[in-house]
């Protein structure tokens, strides 16, 4: 977004016509996207509202990968069950 703002500023400085500043639809989208991602981050990191369950094939490699990636995983009858 910073580079988009810089480009917009340079475009206005270098412009021959001194038109009124136009609204940038891409910048509006980027700001909206940034807000949505911030909201998603808050929701996904809230341990009271969010839980993750890994579903995998009962084969050695997928189970090993998930076990390695999930720090809160525990051994049980279902090796892919993880709890946080």
C-alpha positions as CSV (number, residue, x, y, z in Angstrom):
1,X,0.0,0.0,0.0
2,X,2.9,2.3,0.7
3,X,4.2,1.9,-2.8
4,X,0.7,2.5,-4.2
5,X,0.5,5.8,-2.2
6,X,4.0,6.8,-3.5
7,X,3.0,6.1,-7.1
8,X,-0.2,8.1,-6.7
9,X,1.8,11.0,-5.3
10,X,4.4,10.9,-8.1
11,X,1.6,10.7,-10.7
12,X,0.1,13.9,-9.3
13,X,3.4,15.7,-9.1
14,X,4.4,14.8,-12.7
15,X,1.0,15.3,-14.2
16,X,0.7,18.2,-16.7
17,X,-2.9,18.8,-16.0
18,X,-3.8,19.9,-12.5
19,X,-7.0,17.9,-12.2
20,X,-8.7,17.4,-8.9
21,X,-7.4,14.3,-7.1
22,X,-9.4,11.3,-8.1
23,X,-10.4,8.5,-5.8
24,X,-8.2,5.4,-6.3
25,X,-10.4,2.3,-6.4
26,X,-7.3,0.0,-5.9
27,X,-6.3,1.8,-2.8
28,X,-9.9,1.6,-1.5
29,X,-9.8,-2.2,-2.1
30,X,-6.4,-2.5,-0.4
31,X,-7.6,-0.7,2.7
32,X,-10.8,-2.7,2.9
33,X,-8.7,-5.9,2.5
34,X,-6.4,-4.9,5.2
35,X,-9.3,-4.3,7.6
36,X,-10.8,-7.6,6.8
37,X,-7.5,-9.4,7.3
38,X,-7.1,-7.7,10.7
39,X,-10.5,-8.8,11.7
40,X,-9.8,-12.4,10.6
41,X,-6.5,-12.4,12.6
42,X,-8.3,-11.3,15.7
43,X,-11.0,-14.0,15.2
44,X,-8.5,-16.8,14.3
45,X,-6.2,-16.1,17.3
46,X,-9.0,-16.0,19.9
47,X,-8.8,-19.3,21.7
48,X,-12.3,-18.9,23.1
49,X,-13.9,-18.6,19.6
50,X,-11.7,-20.7,17.3
51,X,-10.4,-24.3,17.2
52,X,-8.6,-26.2,14.6
53,X,-9.0,-29.8,13.7
54,X,-6.8,-31.6,11.3
55,X,-8.3,-34.2,9.1
56,X,-5.9,-36.5,7.3
57,X,-5.6,-39.9,5.7
58,X,-4.5,-42.6,8.2
59,X,-1.1,-42.9,6.7
60,X,2.3,-42.4,8.3
61,X,3.5,-39.3,6.3
62,X,0.4,-37.1,6.7
63,X,0.2,-38.0,10.4
64,X,3.9,-37.2,10.9
65,X,3.5,-33.8,9.2
66,X,0.5,-32.8,11.3
67,X,2.2,-34.0,14.5
68,X,5.2,-31.9,13.7
69,X,3.2,-28.8,12.8
70,X,0.8,-28.8,15.7
71,X,2.6,-27.9,19.0
72,X,-0.6,-28.8,21.0
73,X,-1.1,-32.2,19.5
74,X,-1.3,-35.2,21.8
75,X,-1.1,-38.9,21.3
76,X,-4.5,-40.6,21.4
77,X,-6.4,-43.3,19.5
78,X,-6.8,-40.7,16.7
79,X,-3.2,-39.5,15.9
80,X,-4.5,-36.5,13.9
81,X,-6.5,-35.1,16.8
82,X,-5.0,-31.8,18.0
83,X,-6.2,-29.6,20.7
84,X,-5.2,-26.1,21.6
